[in-house]
Amino acid sequence: MEVTITKTKLILGIAFLLCFAACTESRNFSTESYQEANTGDEIQATWCIAKPSTEDEKLRENIEYSCGQSGVECGTIQTGGSCFNPDNLVSHASVSMNLFYRAAGKHSWNCHFSGTALIVYQNPCNL
């Protein structure tokens, strides 16, 4: 009886690992296609922006977090910087969050920010 239970646990454990591996592979593939959807011969670019409805305190937290990460240079949103204008929290948060998103590899999970961010397929500078 004990051998049967151990074999069952072993089989279930292996099945779980195989399922997890398959799900991970599937997620990686779908994430890549989500990030840069292949539209014929060109690759569609993505940007991470702040949801305009996000509360100011959360936008400040997103800026602080993003600008504190390695590879993220937020001088562009400082006074006189190339992305200072428009001078508002949503714009500054969007710039800093997108800088982090790019530095971290443009994975969908790098543009979550506790549900306060969106991945867009049109350059927000052109909107």
matplotlib code that plots the C-alpha trace (Angstrom):
import matplotlib.pyplot as plt

x = [0.0, 2.8, 4.7, 1.6, 1.1, 4.8, 4.6, 1.4, 3.1, 6.1, 3.9, 1.9, 5.2, 6.6, 3.3, 3.3, 6.9, 6.1, 3.0, 5.0, 7.7, 5.1, 3.3, 6.6, 7.6, 4.1, 4.3, 7.7, 6.5, 3.4, 5.3, 7.7, 4.9, 3.1, 6.1, 7.1, 4.3, 5.7, 3.6, 4.9, 8.5, 8.6, 8.5, 6.0, 7.6, 6.0, 6.1, 5.1, 3.1, 1.2, -2.5, -3.9, -6.3, -3.5, -3.4, -0.6, 1.0, 1.3, 2.8, 5.4, 6.2, 6.5, 8.9, 11.0, 11.1, 11.9, 14.6, 16.2, 16.9, 20.2, 20.4, 17.6, 18.7, 15.9, 17.7, 15.4, 12.4, 14.3, 13.9, 15.5, 15.6, 14.4, 11.3, 10.5, 7.5, 4.7, 5.4, 3.0, 3.1, 1.5, 4.1, 7.1, 5.9, 5.3, 8.9, 10.5, 8.4, 9.2, 12.9, 12.7, 10.7, 13.3, 16.3, 14.7, 14.2, 10.7, 8.9, 5.2, 5.9, 8.3, 5.3, 2.9, 3.6, 0.8, -1.7, -1.0, 0.7, -0.2, 1.8, 1.0, 1.9, 1.9, 4.7, 3.1, 5.2, 3.1, -0.3]
y = [0.0, 2.4, 1.7, 2.5, 5.8, 6.7, 5.8, 7.8, 10.9, 10.4, 10.2, 13.3, 15.1, 14.3, 15.3, 18.6, 19.3, 18.5, 20.7, 23.5, 23.2, 23.3, 26.3, 28.1, 27.5, 28.6, 31.7, 32.6, 32.2, 34.2, 37.0, 37.4, 37.5, 40.0, 42.2, 42.4, 41.1, 40.1, 41.8, 40.5, 41.7, 44.2, 43.8, 45.9, 47.9, 48.3, 50.9, 50.8, 53.8, 54.7, 54.4, 57.9, 57.0, 56.1, 58.0, 60.5, 58.7, 55.5, 57.4, 58.9, 55.4, 54.1, 56.9, 56.3, 52.6, 52.8, 55.5, 53.5, 50.5, 49.7, 50.8, 53.4, 57.0, 59.4, 62.7, 63.2, 63.9, 66.4, 70.2, 71.0, 67.3, 66.3, 64.6, 67.1, 68.5, 68.0, 68.6, 66.2, 63.0, 60.8, 61.8, 61.6, 58.2, 56.9, 57.9, 56.4, 53.2, 52.8, 53.3, 50.5, 48.3, 48.7, 48.2, 45.0, 43.4, 44.5, 41.5, 42.0, 41.4, 44.4, 46.7, 45.7, 48.1, 46.7, 47.1, 50.8, 50.4, 49.5, 48.1, 50.1, 49.5, 53.1, 55.5, 57.7, 60.6, 60.5, 60.5]
z = [0.0, 1.0, -2.3, -4.3, -2.6, -3.1, -6.8, -7.2, -5.5, -7.8, -10.9, -9.9, -9.1, -12.6, -14.2, -12.4, -13.5, -17.1, -17.0, -15.4, -18.1, -20.9, -19.3, -19.0, -22.6, -23.7, -21.6, -23.0, -26.6, -26.1, -24.2, -27.0, -29.6, -27.3, -26.9, -30.5, -32.7, -36.1, -38.7, -41.9, -42.4, -39.6, -35.9, -34.0, -31.2, -27.7, -25.0, -21.3, -20.1, -16.9, -16.8, -16.8, -14.0, -11.6, -8.3, -7.9, -4.9, -7.0, -9.9, -7.6, -6.3, -9.9, -10.7, -7.6, -8.2, -11.9, -11.5, -8.7, -10.9, -12.6, -16.2, -15.8, -16.3, -15.4, -16.0, -19.0, -16.7, -14.6, -15.2, -18.5, -19.6, -23.0, -21.5, -18.8, -20.8, -20.4, -16.7, -15.0, -13.0, -15.7, -18.3, -16.0, -14.7, -18.2, -19.3, -16.2, -16.4, -20.1, -19.4, -16.8, -19.2, -21.8, -19.4, -18.0, -21.4, -22.5, -20.9, -20.2, -16.4, -16.4, -17.3, -14.6, -11.8, -9.6, -12.4, -13.0, -16.4, -20.0, -22.9, -26.1, -29.7, -30.9, -29.8, -27.1, -28.4, -31.6, -29.9]

ax = plt.figure().add_subplot(projection="3d")
ax.plot(x, y, z, "-o")
ax.set_aspect("equal")
plt.show()
